[in-house]
Each structure stands twice: as C-alpha cells, then as structure tokens.
Amino acid sequence: MATVHGQRPGIAEGPDGLLRLGCDPLHRQLLAAGQPVVTAWHPIECWCALLRQGALDAALVSVAGMAIATRTSATPMHGSSPQPEGCGVPEHWADPAQGSPEIRAISLGRRPLVLLHAHDQHTATDRHHSARRPWQLLLPPAGHQPLLWRQLQQLALLPQRDFSSADSEAWLQSLLQGPHLLPAHLSLLEAMPWLEAGLRAVPPPEPLEESLWLLVREGDQRHPKIQALAAQLQEALHRGMPSES
C-alpha cells in the first residue's frame, strides 16, 4: 500500500472496520476466525518494514527460546542444567522492536512450549522406518526464530529441520510424515487442523518458552482497535495457561 509523501500511515478504517494483521501459521488460531490476516514467516525486521509502509496495522510475533535463558538471576535454580555459553537474556526478550524506528512492541505474555509429535510414529509398523530416519526437530526458519535455533544447536539434542510453509495444513502433514518433534504451545492442539490429527505432546528435555508481542507503529498502541486486539490476545494466552494453585 503506497503512502502519500510526508504522510504517516494510519489505522485502517475500511467498510468492515477490520485491522490489517500479520502473523505466522503456528499462531493464526489466536486471532479471530473472520479476521483477514497475512500469514507468513518473516524476520521481525520484515514485519516492522511492512508496518512502516502501511501494509499492516499490527503483527503478532513470537520469540522462542530456552526458559532458563530468561531468568535474571546469575545463579542457576536448584536442579536446573547449566546455561549454554552465550545464553544470557537476549534483547529480543526485552523488546523485539529494538532498533526499529517508529515501531512499538506491546508485550502480551510468555508461555511454556511442549514438543508435539504424531502418536503412530511409535507403533511397531513404524519402528523400522524410524530407525532409518532419525527424529528431527521441526522448526520455523532460522531467520524467524534465530534464538531458538542457536540455543537448540548448542544443546545438540536432535538434528534440526527448517520448514518455511505459511500453510498450517503443510506443517501438519510434515509433522505426520516425520518422525518430527514440533516445539509449540499445547493450545495449538485445540485448533483446526491440528485438533483432529491425534497428535501427542511430550515435555522438552530443557524448558522452552515463547514470548508473544504485538508490533504496531509508534502512537498506534493507544488506538482503541489496537488496545482491544491486545486485550483479546492477552485473554487468549491466559486461557491457554494452567491455573495457579
């Protein structure tokens, strides 16, 4: 969408009154079903560029990594594994829009990740094939989740395979054809097409979590539509978290 020279892009005020949003295929289910969304894998700087150009009003982004890397204390918790070298608190955990002029990041919250897999990959008929094809971690492109890639490489748990499709069905088919493990939040299994796939979840060997953010243009964070969207997403995240005792 072209903008008039010297004029700042504004929030869409079309006939339907809907925002122009962007997100990746593994988080599309957090947005309203009737909401028009640009679904794609983009590095954070690309989402920021689309916002500055006025092509989008907001972008939902995830920054995933090891949960132990987000703790501010330098002393490891009792029973936790030592942090891999270079796993201090990264800037993207604090604000993924750092270094992006005119872009503001609204923090939505953090949540733990599990490893999803197809349940029938453990059956007797698949054991021979699984022996020939080692398990792999199925991950978003490294340019989209650089922290997750770097930390998993340092842990050397399993081979890592990147998958760049923007289609949820393609992700599901790749997972079913595995053997693959997909780091994701457990609530993904409550959405289509994942709901009817009979997937199972196991905890990761080291705690993983993601931090979710809503990227908007500077000043738009006070717009009523953006505030309502942020509140809706925070509520959706809260519903997917276990209740505290």
Secondary structure as GFF3:
##gff-version 3
##sequence-region A 1 245
A	DSSP	beta_strand	21	23	.	.	.	ID=ss1
A	DSSP	three_ten_helix	28	30	.	.	.	ID=ss2
A	DSSP	beta_strand	37	39	.	.	.	ID=ss3
A	DSSP	alpha_helix	44	53	.	.	.	ID=ss4
A	DSSP	beta_strand	58	66	.	.	.	ID=ss5
A	DSSP	three_ten_helix	67	70	.	.	.	ID=ss6
A	DSSP	alpha_helix	91	94	.	.	.	ID=ss7
A	DSSP	beta_strand	103	118	.	.	.	ID=ss8
A	DSSP	three_ten_helix	119	122	.	.	.	ID=ss9
A	DSSP	alpha_helix	124	132	.	.	.	ID=ss10
A	DSSP	beta_strand	136	139	.	.	.	ID=ss11
A	DSSP	alpha_helix	146	155	.	.	.	ID=ss12
A	DSSP	beta_strand	160	162	.	.	.	ID=ss13
A	DSSP	alpha_helix	168	177	.	.	.	ID=ss14
A	DSSP	beta_strand	180	184	.	.	.	ID=ss15
A	DSSP	three_ten_helix	186	190	.	.	.	ID=ss16
A	DSSP	three_ten_helix	194	196	.	.	.	ID=ss17
A	DSSP	beta_strand	199	202	.	.	.	ID=ss18
A	DSSP	beta_strand	208	217	.	.	.	ID=ss19
A	DSSP	three_ten_helix	220	222	.	.	.	ID=ss20
A	DSSP	alpha_helix	224	239	.	.	.	ID=ss21
###
